[in-house]
Structures are given as structure tokens and as C-alpha cells.
């Protein structure tokens, strides 16, 4: 089954709704500059409330600009299962956090993929943000690229996904997982519960196709 990560959660109600809809990973952005940012303390409160309700879906904190010791402290304070780190921090943090780390990289083409294999991680998240058509509109990247990339381990794809195009991405890439934030929102940091349900249902429908 394809793992579904619902990211950019900012409150307990949305986290509960995502878990009830069948999300496999719940993501919290701990980067202050993000429109979906929450503090480490707020994330910890949500995670604690989830656990108190018997919700054991793994929780992921998205971080940037932290030292390994700061990242480890953030993970402990917020009671997170995994941290998601980005290129500029990846190697040092992955070494400190392994195996509880997702390494994220922005993808613009095949040239963006080399080098990931040397970074130990639970999974690799490939994000198409920044890829633009000539018109300037952000476009999902060529998911089929994963078939020839030969990346090791678990690969999560992200960027431009929504309930209407995620099935095509899963069919093309056959990834370990998919990640969505803005594609299931009513406003930045506020999830549209119906959209979350449609997104997960679309992924499961493709999963069922491959099981038949």
C-alpha cells in the first residue's frame, strides 16, 4: 500500500481528521517562515493529544537550519517519530537522526537525484516545488523519472499533488509514498476534510488496481 503523508497540520482537529481518513504519516512544519508553521511546543501538544486518544499514526516534524543537537531536542520535546530535513542540513542531521529521518530534495530533473544514496535515511522525499512551465505555472515533475533513477530505499513524491492528480502520480511513479499539504487545504494550515478523504481514497483506488 502507498504511504500517504498529510503535511502542514497545525491543529488537533485536522490531525484527527487526517488519521481517521487513513493517513499513514502526519506532518508538522516547525520552520517559522512557513505559512503552515507551528512551534515545537504546539506540535508536542497535538502529538500528546493524539496519543491520549489512542491515535498512533507516526508523526513527522519538518525542520530547517537546526544543528544535530537542536534537531534531536526538537524531536524529543515534540514527541515526534521522524524528522524531515532538507538538502542544506541533510548529511549531518541524517547521521545524527538515523534511522528516524526523511531526507527531502527539490527535483528539477535527473540531475537533482544523484548523491541521495550516500545519505542514510528512513525515506527520501522528492519535491517538485520550483519546477515551472514557461507560462510560470508550477507543474508536477515527470513522475516516471523514478523508474530510471534507481534510487535506493523508500521514495516519497511531493509537489503539486491534489485529489485529482495523485492517482496519475502513483500510477506513473509507483512510489513508497506521497506527500500533500496545500493540495488538501481550505486555507494555509487549515485542511479541507473532504479533500483529505478524496486524496487518500484516490491513492487507495490505485493500490487496489495493483492488488487485483
C-alpha positions in Angstrom: 0.0 0.0 0.0 1.2 3.5 -0.8 2.0 5.5 2.3 0.1 8.8 2.5 1.6 11.7 4.4 -0.7 14.7 5.2 1.7 17.6 5.9 1.3 21.1 7.2 -1.0 20.2 10.0 -1.5 23.0 12.6 -4.2 21.8 15.0 -5.6 18.7 16.7 -8.9 18.6 14.8 -7.2 18.4 11.4 -4.7 15.8 12.6 -7.5 13.7 14.0 -9.4 14.0 10.7 -6.4 13.0 8.7 -5.8 10.0 10.8 -9.4 9.0 10.7 -9.3 9.3 6.9 -6.5 6.8 6.7 -3.3 8.9 6.6 -0.1 6.9 7.3 2.1 9.8 8.4 1.1 13.2 9.9 3.4 16.1 9.2 4.0 19.3 11.2 6.1 22.1 9.9 8.5 23.5 12.5 10.0 26.2 10.2 8.9 29.7 11.4 8.9 31.2 7.9 6.3 28.7 6.6 2.6 29.8 6.4 1.9 26.4 8.0 4.4 26.7 10.8 3.7 25.7 14.4 6.0 25.7 17.3 7.7 22.7 18.8 5.6 23.1 21.9 2.3 23.3 19.8 3.3 20.2 17.8 4.1 18.4 21.1 0.6 19.2 22.4 -1.1 17.9 19.3 1.0 14.7 19.3 0.3 14.2 23.0 -3.4 14.7 22.5 -3.4 12.2 19.6 -1.6 9.6 21.7 -4.0 10.2 24.6 -6.9 9.3 22.2 -5.2 6.1 21.0 -4.1 7.5 17.7 -0.7 6.0 16.9 -0.1 7.3 13.4 3.6 8.2 13.1 4.2 12.0 13.4 6.9 13.9 11.3 8.4 17.2 12.1 9.7 19.3 9.2 12.8 21.3 10.3 15.4 23.5 8.8 18.5 25.3 10.0 19.0 23.2 13.1 22.2 21.6 14.4 22.1 17.9 15.1 21.7 18.5 18.9 18.9 21.0 18.3 17.1 18.6 16.0 17.4 15.8 18.5 16.0 18.1 21.2 13.1 19.2 19.0 12.2 15.6 18.2 12.1 14.7 21.9 10.2 17.8 23.0 7.5 17.3 20.4 7.4 13.5 20.8 7.9 13.1 17.1 8.6 9.7 15.4 10.6 11.2 12.5 12.2 14.5 11.4 12.2 15.7 7.8 15.3 17.6 6.8 16.3 19.3 3.6 19.5 19.4 1.5 21.4 22.1 3.3 21.2 20.2 6.6 20.8 16.6 5.3 24.1 14.8 5.8 24.9 16.0 9.3 21.3 15.6 10.5 20.8 12.2 8.8 23.9 10.9 10.6 22.6 12.1 13.9 19.0 11.1 13.5 19.3 7.9 11.5 17.1 5.9 11.0 14.4 8.3 12.1 14.9 10.8 9.3 13.3 11.7 5.9 15.7 13.5 3.6 13.9 15.9 1.3 15.2 17.2 -2.0 13.8 19.6 -4.6 13.7 18.0 -8.0 14.1 19.7 -11.3 15.2 16.8 -13.4 17.5 13.8 -13.3 20.4 16.0 -12.3 18.7 16.6 -9.0 18.8 12.9 -7.9 22.5 11.8 -7.7 24.0 11.8 -4.2 21.0 10.7 -2.3 22.2 7.2 -2.0 25.1 8.2 0.3 22.7 9.8 2.9 21.2 7.2 5.3 17.5 7.8 5.8 14.2 6.1 6.6 12.9 7.6 3.3 13.7 10.2 0.6 11.1 12.8 -0.2 11.4 14.3 -3.7 9.6 17.6 -4.0 8.8 19.3 -7.4 8.4 22.8 -5.9 10.2 25.3 -8.1 9.6 23.4 -11.3 7.8 25.8 -13.7 6.3 25.7 -17.1 7.2 28.6 -19.4 3.9 30.1 -18.5 5.1 30.4 -14.9 2.6 27.9 -13.5 4.1 25.4 -11.2 3.9 21.9 -12.7 4.3 18.4 -11.3 7.5 16.9 -12.5 7.9 13.8 -14.6 7.0 11.1 -12.1 8.1 8.4 -14.5 11.7 9.6 -13.9 11.8 7.4 -10.8 11.7 4.3 -12.9 15.1 5.1 -14.4 16.7 6.9 -11.4 17.5 3.7 -9.5 17.2 5.4 -6.1 17.7 3.1 -3.1 15.1 2.7 -0.3 11.8 4.3 0.2 10.8 7.3 -2.1 8.0 9.7 -1.3 6.9 12.1 -4.0 5.5 15.6 -3.4 4.8 18.9 -5.0 1.6 19.9 -6.8 -0.4 16.9 -5.7 -4.1 17.1 -5.1 -7.1 14.7 -5.0 -7.5 14.9 -8.8 -3.9 14.2 -10.0 -2.5 12.0 -7.2 -3.8 8.8 -8.9 -1.8 9.6 -12.0 1.3 10.2 -10.0 1.0 6.9 -8.1 0.5 5.0 -11.4 3.5 6.7 -13.1 6.0 6.6 -10.2 4.8 3.6 -8.1 6.5 5.3 -5.1 6.7 4.2 -1.5 4.6 7.2 -0.6 3.0 10.5 -1.5 3.0 13.8 0.4 0.5 16.6 0.3 -0.1 19.9 2.1 -1.6 22.8 0.1 -3.5 20.4 -2.2 -5.9 19.5 0.5 -6.3 22.9 2.2 -9.1 25.4 2.5 -6.5 28.0 3.7 -2.8 27.7 4.6 -2.6 25.4 7.6 -6.3 24.6 7.5 -7.2 21.2 6.0 -10.3 20.6 3.9 -11.5 17.3 5.4 -13.4 16.3 2.3 -10.3 16.9 0.2 -8.1 14.9 2.5 -10.6 12.0 2.3 -10.7 12.2 -1.5 -6.9 12.3 -1.8 -6.5 9.2 0.3 -9.3 7.4 -1.4 -7.7 8.2 -4.8 -4.5 6.6 -3.7 -6.2 3.5 -2.3 -8.1 3.0 -5.5 -4.8 2.8 -7.4 -3.4 0.5 -4.8 -6.4 -1.8 -5.3 -5.7 -1.8 -9.0 -2.3 -3.3 -8.5 -3.5 -5.9 -6.0 -6.1 -7.3 -8.4 
